[in-house]
Amino acid sequence: MAVRRATVADLPQLVELVRRYWEFEGIAGYDAGRTERLLQGLLAQPALGCAWVADVAGTLCGYLVAVCLLSLEHGGVMAEIDEFYLVPEARGRGLGAQLLSALEAGLRAQGCVRLQLQLGLDNAAGRSFYARRGFRAREGYELLDKALG
């Protein structure tokens, strides 16, 4: 098993994993073509963020995508975990922790100063996973959201 940065060669499997993630989370509007184009752009422009994959003998069993932005408040580039998914049969074996550790090390090496994420209120397992890895709710803040399209 290898945890590594995603490459263009991973796109067919990665697009399928994204579909499975959206299905798992109940996210509507999945479009394979749009997903592939967005991932191609992400891989071609590292300043936008990065994608990491868990590869078992040439078969991808998980992925993690983080997107980057400049923050004056936090004094540099910060990242947000956009999507993080492991196929059910790969869970509980430490792959998620390895993906997250690889992402954090890669972001640090690029000079990223902060990593954040959004988590569903009912996702107790996810909350526990992230808490064990040092993530906390930001005291005094609440995420607000507005669709622009």
MODELLER restraints for C-alpha pairs under 7 A, 6 or more apart:
rsr = mdl.restraints
at = mdl.atoms
rsr.add(forms.Gaussian(group=physical.xy_distance, feature=features.Distance(at['CA:1:A'], at['CA:54:A']), mean=6.95, stdev=0.5))
rsr.add(forms.Gaussian(group=physical.xy_distance, feature=features.Distance(at['CA:1:A'], at['CA:55:A']), mean=5.56, stdev=0.5))
rsr.add(forms.Gaussian(group=physical.xy_distance, feature=features.Distance(at['CA:1:A'], at['CA:56:A']), mean=4.40, stdev=0.5))
rsr.add(forms.Gaussian(group=physical.xy_distance, feature=features.Distance(at['CA:1:A'], at['CA:57:A']), mean=6.59, stdev=0.5))
rsr.add(forms.Gaussian(group=physical.xy_distance, feature=features.Distance(at['CA:2:A'], at['CA:54:A']), mean=5.79, stdev=0.5))
rsr.add(forms.Gaussian(group=physical.xy_distance, feature=features.Distance(at['CA:2:A'], at['CA:55:A']), mean=5.11, stdev=0.5))
rsr.add(forms.Gaussian(group=physical.xy_distance, feature=features.Distance(at['CA:2:A'], at['CA:56:A']), mean=6.46, stdev=0.5))
rsr.add(forms.Gaussian(group=physical.xy_distance, feature=features.Distance(at['CA:3:A'], at['CA:52:A']), mean=6.96, stdev=0.5))
rsr.add(forms.Gaussian(group=physical.xy_distance, feature=features.Distance(at['CA:3:A'], at['CA:53:A']), mean=5.67, stdev=0.5))
rsr.add(forms.Gaussian(group=physical.xy_distance, feature=features.Distance(at['CA:3:A'], at['CA:54:A']), mean=4.55, stdev=0.5))
rsr.add(forms.Gaussian(group=physical.xy_distance, feature=features.Distance(at['CA:3:A'], at['CA:55:A']), mean=6.23, stdev=0.5))
rsr.add(forms.Gaussian(group=physical.xy_distance, feature=features.Distance(at['CA:3:A'], at['CA:98:A']), mean=6.90, stdev=0.5))
rsr.add(forms.Gaussian(group=physical.xy_distance, feature=features.Distance(at['CA:3:A'], at['CA:99:A']), mean=6.15, stdev=0.5))
rsr.add(forms.Gaussian(group=physical.xy_distance, feature=features.Distance(at['CA:4:A'], at['CA:52:A']), mean=5.52, stdev=0.5))
rsr.add(forms.Gaussian(group=physical.xy_distance, feature=features.Distance(at['CA:4:A'], at['CA:53:A']), mean=5.59, stdev=0.5))
rsr.add(forms.Gaussian(group=physical.xy_distance, feature=features.Distance(at['CA:4:A'], at['CA:54:A']), mean=6.72, stdev=0.5))
rsr.add(forms.Gaussian(group=physical.xy_distance, feature=features.Distance(at['CA:5:A'], at['CA:51:A']), mean=5.88, stdev=0.5))
rsr.add(forms.Gaussian(group=physical.xy_distance, feature=features.Distance(at['CA:5:A'], at['CA:52:A']), mean=4.23, stdev=0.5))
rsr.add(forms.Gaussian(group=physical.xy_distance, feature=features.Distance(at['CA:5:A'], at['CA:53:A']), mean=6.10, stdev=0.5))
rsr.add(forms.Gaussian(group=physical.xy_distance, feature=features.Distance(at['CA:6:A'], at['CA:51:A']), mean=5.40, stdev=0.5))
rsr.add(forms.Gaussian(group=physical.xy_distance, feature=features.Distance(at['CA:6:A'], at['CA:52:A']), mean=5.04, stdev=0.5))
rsr.add(forms.Gaussian(group=physical.xy_distance, feature=features.Distance(at['CA:6:A'], at['CA:53:A']), mean=5.65, stdev=0.5))
rsr.add(forms.Gaussian(group=physical.xy_distance, feature=features.Distance(at['CA:7:A'], at['CA:43:A']), mean=6.92, stdev=0.5))
rsr.add(forms.Gaussian(group=physical.xy_distance, feature=features.Distance(at['CA:8:A'], at['CA:40:A']), mean=6.87, stdev=0.5))
rsr.add(forms.Gaussian(group=physical.xy_distance, feature=features.Distance(at['CA:11:A'], at['CA:36:A']), mean=6.71, stdev=0.5))
rsr.add(forms.Gaussian(group=physical.xy_distance, feature=features.Distance(at['CA:13:A'], at['CA:60:A']), mean=6.49, stdev=0.5))
rsr.add(forms.Gaussian(group=physical.xy_distance, feature=features.Distance(at['CA:15:A'], at['CA:32:A']), mean=6.43, stdev=0.5))
rsr.add(forms.Gaussian(group=physical.xy_distance, feature=features.Distance(at['CA:15:A'], at['CA:35:A']), mean=6.44, stdev=0.5))
rsr.add(forms.Gaussian(group=physical.xy_distance, feature=features.Distance(at['CA:15:A'], at['CA:36:A']), mean=6.09, stdev=0.5))
rsr.add(forms.Gaussian(group=physical.xy_distance, feature=features.Distance(at['CA:19:A'], at['CA:30:A']), mean=6.68, stdev=0.5))
rsr.add(forms.Gaussian(group=physical.xy_distance, feature=features.Distance(at['CA:21:A'], at['CA:85:A']), mean=6.06, stdev=0.5))
rsr.add(forms.Gaussian(group=physical.xy_distance, feature=features.Distance(at['CA:42:A'], at['CA:48:A']), mean=6.01, stdev=0.5))
rsr.add(forms.Gaussian(group=physical.xy_distance, feature=features.Distance(at['CA:42:A'], at['CA:49:A']), mean=6.36, stdev=0.5))
rsr.add(forms.Gaussian(group=physical.xy_distance, feature=features.Distance(at['CA:42:A'], at['CA:50:A']), mean=6.52, stdev=0.5))
rsr.add(forms.Gaussian(group=physical.xy_distance, feature=features.Distance(at['CA:43:A'], at['CA:50:A']), mean=6.67, stdev=0.5))
rsr.add(forms.Gaussian(group=physical.xy_distance, feature=features.Distance(at['CA:47:A'], at['CA:68:A']), mean=6.80, stdev=0.5))
rsr.add(forms.Gaussian(group=physical.xy_distance, feature=features.Distance(at['CA:48:A'], at['CA:67:A']), mean=5.68, stdev=0.5))
rsr.add(forms.Gaussian(group=physical.xy_distance, feature=features.Distance(at['CA:48:A'], at['CA:68:A']), mean=5.32, stdev=0.5))
rsr.add(forms.Gaussian(group=physical.xy_distance, feature=features.Distance(at['CA:49:A'], at['CA:66:A']), mean=5.42, stdev=0.5))
rsr.add(forms.Gaussian(group=physical.xy_distance, feature=features.Distance(at['CA:49:A'], at['CA:67:A']), mean=4.06, stdev=0.5))
rsr.add(forms.Gaussian(group=physical.xy_distance, feature=features.Distance(at['CA:49:A'], at['CA:68:A']), mean=4.92, stdev=0.5))
rsr.add(forms.Gaussian(group=physical.xy_distance, feature=features.Distance(at['CA:50:A'], at['CA:65:A']), mean=5.85, stdev=0.5))
rsr.add(forms.Gaussian(group=physical.xy_distance, feature=features.Distance(at['CA:50:A'], at['CA:66:A']), mean=5.52, stdev=0.5))
rsr.add(forms.Gaussian(group=physical.xy_distance, feature=features.Distance(at['CA:50:A'], at['CA:67:A']), mean=6.54, stdev=0.5))
rsr.add(forms.Gaussian(group=physical.xy_distance, feature=features.Distance(at['CA:51:A'], at['CA:63:A']), mean=6.99, stdev=0.5))
rsr.add(forms.Gaussian(group=physical.xy_distance, feature=features.Distance(at['CA:51:A'], at['CA:64:A']), mean=5.63, stdev=0.5))
rsr.add(forms.Gaussian(group=physical.xy_distance, feature=features.Distance(at['CA:51:A'], at['CA:65:A']), mean=4.36, stdev=0.5))
rsr.add(forms.Gaussian(group=physical.xy_distance, feature=features.Distance(at['CA:51:A'], at['CA:66:A']), mean=6.45, stdev=0.5))
rsr.add(forms.Gaussian(group=physical.xy_distance, feature=features.Distance(at['CA:52:A'], at['CA:63:A']), mean=5.54, stdev=0.5))
rsr.add(forms.Gaussian(group=physical.xy_distance, feature=features.Distance(at['CA:52:A'], at['CA:64:A']), mean=5.21, stdev=0.5))
rsr.add(forms.Gaussian(group=physical.xy_distance, feature=features.Distance(at['CA:52:A'], at['CA:65:A']), mean=6.49, stdev=0.5))
rsr.add(forms.Gaussian(group=physical.xy_distance, feature=features.Distance(at['CA:52:A'], at['CA:99:A']), mean=6.75, stdev=0.5))
rsr.add(forms.Gaussian(group=physical.xy_distance, feature=features.Distance(at['CA:52:A'], at['CA:103:A']), mean=6.92, stdev=0.5))
rsr.add(forms.Gaussian(group=physical.xy_distance, feature=features.Distance(at['CA:53:A'], at['CA:60:A']), mean=6.62, stdev=0.5))
rsr.add(forms.Gaussian(group=physical.xy_distance, feature=features.Distance(at['CA:53:A'], at['CA:62:A']), mean=5.65, stdev=0.5))
rsr.add(forms.Gaussian(group=physical.xy_distance, feature=features.Distance(at['CA:53:A'], at['CA:63:A']), mean=4.28, stdev=0.5))
rsr.add(forms.Gaussian(group=physical.xy_distance, feature=features.Distance(at['CA:53:A'], at['CA:64:A']), mean=6.45, stdev=0.5))
rsr.add(forms.Gaussian(group=physical.xy_distance, feature=features.Distance(at['CA:54:A'], at['CA:60:A']), mean=5.67, stdev=0.5))
rsr.add(forms.Gaussian(group=physical.xy_distance, feature=features.Distance(at['CA:54:A'], at['CA:61:A']), mean=5.68, stdev=0.5))
rsr.add(forms.Gaussian(group=physical.xy_distance, feature=features.Distance(at['CA:54:A'], at['CA:62:A']), mean=5.04, stdev=0.5))
rsr.add(forms.Gaussian(group=physical.xy_distance, feature=features.Distance(at['CA:54:A'], at['CA:63:A']), mean=6.16, stdev=0.5))
rsr.add(forms.Gaussian(group=physical.xy_distance, feature=features.Distance(at['CA:54:A'], at['CA:95:A']), mean=6.98, stdev=0.5))
rsr.add(forms.Gaussian(group=physical.xy_distance, feature=features.Distance(at['CA:54:A'], at['CA:99:A']), mean=6.95, stdev=0.5))
rsr.add(forms.Gaussian(group=physical.xy_distance, feature=features.Distance(at['CA:55:A'], at['CA:61:A']), mean=6.18, stdev=0.5))
rsr.add(forms.Gaussian(group=physical.xy_distance, feature=features.Distance(at['CA:61:A'], at['CA:86:A']), mean=5.84, stdev=0.5))
rsr.add(forms.Gaussian(group=physical.xy_distance, feature=features.Distance(at['CA:61:A'], at['CA:87:A']), mean=5.58, stdev=0.5))
rsr.add(forms.Gaussian(group=physical.xy_distance, feature=features.Distance(at['CA:61:A'], at['CA:90:A']), mean=6.51, stdev=0.5))
rsr.add(forms.Gaussian(group=physical.xy_distance, feature=features.Distance(at['CA:62:A'], at['CA:85:A']), mean=5.39, stdev=0.5))
rsr.add(forms.Gaussian(group=physical.xy_distance, feature=features.Distance(at['CA:62:A'], at['CA:86:A']), mean=4.06, stdev=0.5))
rsr.add(forms.Gaussian(group=physical.xy_distance, feature=features.Distance(at['CA:62:A'], at['CA:87:A']), mean=6.11, stdev=0.5))
rsr.add(forms.Gaussian(group=physical.xy_distance, feature=features.Distance(at['CA:63:A'], at['CA:84:A']), mean=5.78, stdev=0.5))
rsr.add(forms.Gaussian(group=physical.xy_distance, feature=features.Distance(at['CA:63:A'], at['CA:85:A']), mean=5.54, stdev=0.5))
rsr.add(forms.Gaussian(group=physical.xy_distance, feature=features.Distance(at['CA:63:A'], at['CA:86:A']), mean=6.59, stdev=0.5))
rsr.add(forms.Gaussian(group=physical.xy_distance, feature=features.Distance(at['CA:64:A'], at['CA:83:A']), mean=5.65, stdev=0.5))
rsr.add(forms.Gaussian(group=physical.xy_distance, feature=features.Distance(at['CA:64:A'], at['CA:84:A']), mean=4.28, stdev=0.5))
rsr.add(forms.Gaussian(group=physical.xy_distance, feature=features.Distance(at['CA:64:A'], at['CA:85:A']), mean=6.52, stdev=0.5))
rsr.add(forms.Gaussian(group=physical.xy_distance, feature=features.Distance(at['CA:64:A'], at['CA:99:A']), mean=6.85, stdev=0.5))
rsr.add(forms.Gaussian(group=physical.xy_distance, feature=features.Distance(at['CA:65:A'], at['CA:81:A']), mean=5.97, stdev=0.5))
rsr.add(forms.Gaussian(group=physical.xy_distance, feature=features.Distance(at['CA:65:A'], at['CA:82:A']), mean=5.50, stdev=0.5))
rsr.add(forms.Gaussian(group=physical.xy_distance, feature=features.Distance(at['CA:65:A'], at['CA:83:A']), mean=5.19, stdev=0.5))
rsr.add(forms.Gaussian(group=physical.xy_distance, feature=features.Distance(at['CA:65:A'], at['CA:84:A']), mean=6.41, stdev=0.5))
rsr.add(forms.Gaussian(group=physical.xy_distance, feature=features.Distance(at['CA:66:A'], at['CA:79:A']), mean=6.05, stdev=0.5))
rsr.add(forms.Gaussian(group=physical.xy_distance, feature=features.Distance(at['CA:66:A'], at['CA:80:A']), mean=5.30, stdev=0.5))
rsr.add(forms.Gaussian(group=physical.xy_distance, feature=features.Distance(at['CA:66:A'], at['CA:81:A']), mean=4.27, stdev=0.5))
rsr.add(forms.Gaussian(group=physical.xy_distance, feature=features.Distance(at['CA:66:A'], at['CA:82:A']), mean=5.26, stdev=0.5))
rsr.add(forms.Gaussian(group=physical.xy_distance, feature=features.Distance(at['CA:67:A'], at['CA:79:A']), mean=5.36, stdev=0.5))
rsr.add(forms.Gaussian(group=physical.xy_distance, feature=features.Distance(at['CA:67:A'], at['CA:80:A']), mean=5.41, stdev=0.5))
rsr.add(forms.Gaussian(group=physical.xy_distance, feature=features.Distance(at['CA:67:A'], at['CA:81:A']), mean=6.56, stdev=0.5))
rsr.add(forms.Gaussian(group=physical.xy_distance, feature=features.Distance(at['CA:67:A'], at['CA:82:A']), mean=6.50, stdev=0.5))
rsr.add(forms.Gaussian(group=physical.xy_distance, feature=features.Distance(at['CA:68:A'], at['CA:77:A']), mean=6.52, stdev=0.5))
rsr.add(forms.Gaussian(group=physical.xy_distance, feature=features.Distance(at['CA:68:A'], at['CA:78:A']), mean=5.63, stdev=0.5))
rsr.add(forms.Gaussian(group=physical.xy_distance, feature=features.Distance(at['CA:68:A'], at['CA:79:A']), mean=4.26, stdev=0.5))
rsr.add(forms.Gaussian(group=physical.xy_distance, feature=features.Distance(at['CA:68:A'], at['CA:80:A']), mean=6.49, stdev=0.5))
rsr.add(forms.Gaussian(group=physical.xy_distance, feature=features.Distance(at['CA:69:A'], at['CA:77:A']), mean=5.50, stdev=0.5))
rsr.add(forms.Gaussian(group=physical.xy_distance, feature=features.Distance(at['CA:69:A'], at['CA:78:A']), mean=5.60, stdev=0.5))
rsr.add(forms.Gaussian(group=physical.xy_distance, feature=features.Distance(at['CA:69:A'], at['CA:79:A']), mean=6.33, stdev=0.5))
rsr.add(forms.Gaussian(group=physical.xy_distance, feature=features.Distance(at['CA:70:A'], at['CA:76:A']), mean=5.64, stdev=0.5))
rsr.add(forms.Gaussian(group=physical.xy_distance, feature=features.Distance(at['CA:70:A'], at['CA:77:A']), mean=4.34, stdev=0.5))
rsr.add(forms.Gaussian(group=physical.xy_distance, feature=features.Distance(at['CA:70:A'], at['CA:78:A']), mean=6.21, stdev=0.5))
rsr.add(forms.Gaussian(group=physical.xy_distance, feature=features.Distance(at['CA:71:A'], at['CA:77:A']), mean=5.84, stdev=0.5))
rsr.add(forms.Gaussian(group=physical.xy_distance, feature=features.Distance(at['CA:71:A'], at['CA:78:A']), mean=6.50, stdev=0.5))
rsr.add(forms.Gaussian(group=physical.xy_distance, feature=features.Distance(at['CA:76:A'], at['CA:112:A']), mean=6.76, stdev=0.5))
rsr.add(forms.Gaussian(group=physical.xy_distance, feature=features.Distance(at['CA:76:A'], at['CA:113:A']), mean=6.09, stdev=0.5))
rsr.add(forms.Gaussian(group=physical.xy_distance, feature=features.Distance(at['CA:77:A'], at['CA:112:A']), mean=4.94, stdev=0.5))
rsr.add(forms.Gaussian(group=physical.xy_distance, feature=features.Distance(at['CA:77:A'], at['CA:113:A']), mean=5.99, stdev=0.5))
rsr.add(forms.Gaussian(group=physical.xy_distance, feature=features.Distance(at['CA:78:A'], at['CA:112:A']), mean=5.29, stdev=0.5))
rsr.add(forms.Gaussian(group=physical.xy_distance, feature=features.Distance(at['CA:78:A'], at['CA:113:A']), mean=5.47, stdev=0.5))
rsr.add(forms.Gaussian(group=physical.xy_distance, feature=features.Distance(at['CA:78:A'], at['CA:114:A']), mean=4.69, stdev=0.5))
rsr.add(forms.Gaussian(group=physical.xy_distance, feature=features.Distance(at['CA:78:A'], at['CA:115:A']), mean=5.91, stdev=0.5))
rsr.add(forms.Gaussian(group=physical.xy_distance, feature=features.Distance(at['CA:79:A'], at['CA:114:A']), mean=6.25, stdev=0.5))
rsr.add(forms.Gaussian(group=physical.xy_distance, feature=features.Distance(at['CA:79:A'], at['CA:115:A']), mean=4.85, stdev=0.5))
rsr.add(forms.Gaussian(group=physical.xy_distance, feature=features.Distance(at['CA:79:A'], at['CA:116:A']), mean=6.37, stdev=0.5))
rsr.add(forms.Gaussian(group=physical.xy_distance, feature=features.Distance(at['CA:80:A'], at['CA:115:A']), mean=5.59, stdev=0.5))
rsr.add(forms.Gaussian(group=physical.xy_distance, feature=features.Distance(at['CA:80:A'], at['CA:116:A']), mean=4.74, stdev=0.5))
rsr.add(forms.Gaussian(group=physical.xy_distance, feature=features.Distance(at['CA:80:A'], at['CA:117:A']), mean=5.21, stdev=0.5))
rsr.add(forms.Gaussian(group=physical.xy_distance, feature=features.Distance(at['CA:81:A'], at['CA:116:A']), mean=6.34, stdev=0.5))
rsr.add(forms.Gaussian(group=physical.xy_distance, feature=features.Distance(at['CA:81:A'], at['CA:117:A']), mean=5.01, stdev=0.5))
